[in-house]
């Protein structure tokens, strides 16, 4: 009898830890008690020597959980990519957080790969999808850039290329785990939590002020201060590295939540998502990012074009037009945030736009003469650091597409454009082919923010580290969501996200 009890206990522990992955009441109790004990331990123990065993145990536990649970690993990677920014601002130095994020993703990748080998359930159709195929083609093209004779140094090249396998691994992780609507909903909830948290901190920065460590960071670098303190106010960057990446993240988040709020959901969820979108757009306004201001109406236009046969689209269009006219031409004077938004459409008065046109005309002959480009990390500030004597060193690549043309050549730019076309085409096809109203709503949101990102890349480099993590997951969602159309799984057409 005793042996039977021991066996049952072992089976129960195996089920709770390895199968449920502590995603159960027992797991929550264990995690809560562990965190409580760690807190008490840290308040009582002063010696760093005694802290080392605890840190080793906690680190081992996180590694095991990262290996077993993909949602935990993805959440951890995204959170680390965000919190690294304020920590580095506090310390006024760069830390290898990016490498930690890479390690987290690769640990879970090998965990997923081991499960695939055990289950022997290979989804060749998904892995051979045109979106995945273009990512692999571009990866090979970047690998061939190693032989680009125009590069004077490989240090910058290695720094960029080492992250590409990580993004491919993240795509595989997302593809492997997106096997039901339930995981898609978990990713959406994670998106909401991250977006709302960072947006609320931007509101804190706007109405309470920047923290002391943030002011020290800005005052430590005159160039950064000039980019953030414009027209008598600080552009808000929240927990991101800069206002641009934060503003673009808020723009695509606001668009996504706004479109989900229009879908066939419960009224309470609709209201909650709509409030989230308003919060996102408010935080976006505080960032002072003109690109973000521009892609919101572009995303709305994309939504209108895809749902133009719906009566509600006419109502939404009229409301949006009225709101935009009021913002641009309403009797509001002296508000620096609104003045910044209005300056977005004042092309003739934008001196920076004229400078960009001159720079692009100047560099076009170089692009035509170098079909494979000047090599990675040869333009802009990285060019000054890694290839100081290069022709492109210091030349400002004012957009992701121009940077591709400069460093990858017009052949590389063509690959980038074909990839963007395939991504958008797949998302649009997914929307029009889906039958289930919830799936159509998801695809409508995917298409809108994908179009917004594609457009933002024309104005500047829109995919910062955190934005790119979400972008890779977005591509996997576009590929896999169509498989859930009219399927009866855990969701069963409930009115949830």
N, C-alpha and C positions, 0 to 999 in steps of 0.2 A: 504493500500500500504506500509506504514511504517513497519507494522508487517511482511509483506511478505519479505521486504528487510532484516529485522533483522533475520528472519528464514533462508533466503538464505545465509546470512553472517555466521550464526552458522554452517550451513551445509558445507560451504566452509572451515571454520576453522577446523571442524571435519575431513574433507577429507584430508586436508593438513597435519595435525598433527598426527592423529591416523591411517589413511590409508596409506598415502604416507610417513609418519614419517619424514617430512621435507626434504625428498629426491626429491626436486623439485626446480625450480628457486626461488620460494618464500622462501623455507627453507634455501637455500644458502644465500639469502639476509638477512634473519633474523639472521642467525649465524654470518655473516660478520659484520652486524651492532652491534650485541651484543658484539662481541669480540672487536670492535672498541671503543664502549662505556665503556667497562670494562677497556681497556688500558688507556683511558683518565681519568677514575675515579681513577685508581691506581696512576697515575702521579700527581693528584691534592689532593687526600686525604691521609693524613699522619697518621691518627688515626686508630689503629687496631679495636677500638670499632665500627667505622663506616664501617669497612670492613666486619664485621661479617654478617650483613644482606645480603650483596652481595654474600659472600661465601655460605650462606645458600640457596639463590635463585639458584646460579649456581649448587650447589650440588644436589638440588632437581630436577633441569632440567636434569642433567646427569643421575640421578637415573631413572627418567621417561623414558628417551630415551633408557637407558640400558634395562629396562623392555620391551619396545615395539620393539626395533630394534636389532635383533640377530647379524647382521653383525657389527653394531656399538659396541655391547658388546664384541664380539670376538676380534675385532680390538683393543678395549681398553684394554682387558685382555693381549693380546700379547705385546702391546706397554708398558704397565705397567711392565710386567715381564722383559722387556729389560732395560727400563730407571731406574729401581730400582738399577741396578748394579752400574752405575756411580755415582748416588746420594749417595749410601752407601759408595762408595770409597771417595767421597768428605767429608762426615761427619765422616768417620772412625768408623762407628758403624752400626749395623744391624737395619733395620726398618721393620715394619710389612707390607711390600708391598705384600708379598705372601698372606696374609690374605685379603688384598684389592682385589687382583685378584680373590680369592675364592668367595668373596662377589659379585663381578661383574658377575661371571659365574652363581652363584646360583640365583641372581635376574632375569637374563634372562631366566634361566631354569624354574622358576615359571611363567614367562611371556609366554613362549612356552607352558607350561602345561595348563595354563588358556585358551589359544587359542585352544588347543586340546580338552579341555572339552566343549568349545563352539561349535566347528566345528564337534565334534564327528567323526573324521576321523582317526581312529587308524590303523596304518600300522603294524599289528601283524607280517607279514612276515619279515619285516625289523628288528623289535625288537627281533624276535626269531632267527635271523641269527646266524650261528655258531660263528662268531666273537664276537657278543654281548653276546652270551651264555657263551663263554669262559671267557669274562671279568667278568661276574657275578659269575661264578664258582670260579675264582681267588679271587674275592672280598669276597666271603663267606669263602674261605680257609684262607685268611688273618684275617678275623674276628674270626675264630676259633683259630688263633694263640694267642688270648687273654688268652687261657687256657694252653698255653705252660709253663710247670713248670720250664723250663730251664732259663726263663727270671728272672732277679733279680729286675727289675724296669719296670713300665708301662709308664713312662714319655716319653721315646723315641718311644715306640709303638704307643701311642696316637698321637704324632707329625706326624708320617708317615700315620697312618690310616685315620686321619681326612681329608686328601687330596684325598683319593680314591673316595668318593662320588662326589667330585668336577669334577674329570676326567670322571666319569660316566655321570654326568650332561652335561659336554661338548660334550660327544659323542651323547647324546640325542638331544642336540641343533643342532649339525651338521647334524644329520640324519633328523631331522624335517625340517630344512631349505634347505637341498639339494634336492629341488623339481624341479629344472630346470638347464640347462647348465649355465644360467645367474649367479646363485649363485656360481657355480663352478668356473666360470671365475673371479668373484669378489674375491674369496678366492685365486686364482692364482695370481691376481694382487696384493693383499695384501702381499703374499709371496714374490713377486718380489720387492715391495717397501721396505719391512723389510730387505731382503737380500742385496739389492744394497746399502741401507743406511749404514748398519753395515759394509759391505765390504769396502765402500769408506772411512769410518772412520779408518779402519785398514790401508789403504793406507796412510792416514794422519799420523797415528802413526809411520808408517815405514819411511816415507820420511821427515816428519817435526819433529817428536819426540813425546814422551809421554807428556801429559799435566802435569802441576805442581801437581794437586791433585792426579793424578795417580802415580807419583813418590813418593809423601808423603805416599800414601797407600802402595806401595811396600816396602818402607824403614821402615814402621811401623811393618812389620812382616818378620823376617829373613827367615822363612821356605817358605813363598810365594815367596820371592825374589829369593831364590835358585831354585824354580821350574820354574820361568819365565825368569830369566837371566841365559842363558845357552850358553856356548862356545863363550862368548864375545858379545852376542846380546840379546835383549829383545824379547821374544815371544809375538806376538801381540794378544790381546784379544778383541779389539774393545769395544763394549758396553756390552759385556757378562761378566760373573763373572770370567772366566778363559780361557786360550788359548785352552784347550781341547774341551770344549763345543762349543766354537766359531769355531774352525777348523772343527769339525764334521758337524756343521750346514752349513758351507761354502761348504763342500764336497758334501753333499746331495743336496744343492741348485744348485751347479754347474752342477751336474749330471742331475737334473730335467730339468733345462733350456736348457742344451745341447740336451737332447732327444726331448724336445718340439720344438727346432729349426730345427730338422730333419723332423718334421711332415709336413702335408699338409697345410701350412699356407702361408699367403702373404709374399712376399720376404722381405719387410721392417720389418715385425715382426720376421721373421727368423733371419735376421741380428741383430736386437735388442736383441733377446734372446741369440744368440751366443756370442755377446759382453758381455752380463750379465754373461754368464757361464765363460768366460775368466776372468772377474773381480773376480768372486767367487773363481776360482782356484788360482788366484794370492794372494788373501787375505788368503786363506787356507794355501798357502806356507809360508806366514809370521807368521802364528800361531805356526809353528814348531811342529804340532801334527802328530806324526807318524801314529796313527790309521787313521787319515783323509787321509794321503798319501796312505795308503794301500787300503782303501775302494773305492777310485776312480777307479783304474784298475779293482777291483772286480766288481764294478757296470758296467763298460764297457764290461767285460766278460759276465755278465748277459744279457746285451743288445744284444751282438753278438749271444749268444745261442738262444735267443728268436726270432731273426730276421735273422738267418743264411741263409735262402733261398733267401734273398734279395741281389741284386748285390751291392747296396750302402753299405751294411754291410761289404763286402770285402774291399771296398775302405776305409771306416772309420777304419777298423781293421789295414790295412797297415799303414795309417797315424798315428794312435795311437802307433803302435809298433815302428815306426821310431822315433816318439817324445820321447817315453820312453827310447829307446836305447840311444838317444842323451843326455837326462837328466842324465842317469845313467853312461854312459861311454864316453860322449863327452869331448872335450878338454877344460873344464871349471874348473879352480882351484881357490881356495881362496874365492869362494862365499859360505858364511855360510848357506844360505837358501838351496842351492842345495846340499851342503854336508850333511845337516840334512835329506834331502829327500833320498840321497844315503844310509844313515845309516839305513834306514827302512828295506832294503833288506840284510843288513849285520848281519844275525842272529848269526853267530858264534862269532862275536865281541861284541854282545850286552850283557853286564853284567847283566842288569836288567832282561832280558829274562831268563837267567840262574837262577837268584834268584827266579823268579816266578815259574819255574819248581820245584825247591827245596821246596818252600812253599806249592805248590799244592800236592806234594808227601807226605809232612809231615802231611797235614790236612785231607787227604783222609780217614784214619781210623775213625776220628771223624764224618765225613759225613755219613759213612756206619752205624755207631752206633746210629745216631740220624735221623731217617727218617723224622721227622718234624722239624729238625734244632734246632739251639740254641735260636731262637726267634728274633724278629725285634729289630734293633739297638743294637745288641750285638757284632758285629765285627767292626774292623777298629777304626777310631776316635770316631764315635758315641758310640761304645762299651765302650771306656774309659770314656766317659762322663756319660752315663746313666747306664751302667752295668760294673763298674770298676773291679769287682772281677770275672767276667765271664771268662771262658776258652778262648773265642774268642776275648776278649777285646784287641784291638790294633793289632790283626792279619789283615794284609792288603788284603782285597778282591780286587784283581787286575782286576776283570772283573765283569760284571753284573751277568753272569751265576754262577760264583763262589760264589758271594755274595748270590744269591738265594739258592745255595746248602748249604751254611753255616747257613743262617738264616731261610730258609723254609724247609731245608732238601732235600733229594733226591726226595721225593714226590713232593715238591714244584717246584724243578727244572724240573721234568717231566711235570708238568702243564705248566711251562714257555715254554718248548720246543714244546709241543703240540700246544700251542697258536701261537707260531712263525710259525709252520708248516701250521696251518689253515689260518693264515693271508696271507702267501705267496701263498698257494694253491688257495685261493680266487682271489688274484690279477692276477695270471697266467691264471686261468680259464676265468676271465673277459676279458683278452687280446685276447685269442684265440676264444672266443665265440662272441666277438663284430664284427659288420659289418661296422659300420660307421668309416671312417679313423680317424676322430678327437677323437672319443672315444677310438680307439685302441692306439692312441698316448698318451692319458692321462693314460691309463692302463699300457702302456710300461714305462712311467715315474714313476707311482706308484710302479710298481714291482721292478724297478731298485733301487729306494731309500729305499724301504722296505727291500730289500736284503742287501743293504749297511748298514742300521741300525742294522739288525740282526747280520751281521758279526762284526760290530763295538762293539756290546755288549760283544763279546768274549774277546776283548782286554781291555776294560774298561767300566765304566758306561757311556754310550753314551747319555742317555736321561736326560739331564738337564731340568730344569723347562720349559724354553721356547721351547726346542726341543720336550718335551713331549706334550705340547699344540698342536704343529703342527702334532705330531705323532697321537694323538687322532683324529684330523680332517682328517688326511690321511686315517685312518681306516674307517671312515664314508664315505669318498669319494670312497674307494674301494667297499663298500657295495652298494652305491646308484648310482654310475655312469652308471652301466649297464642298469638302467631304462631309460636312455636318448638315448639309441642306436636306431637310425632311427626314433626318435620322432621329430615331427615338433613343436618346441616351439619358444621362442624369438630368438634363435640362427639361426635356419633354414640353417644349414650347411654353415654359413659364415666363411671366412678365418680369424678368430680371435682366440685368445688364448682359 
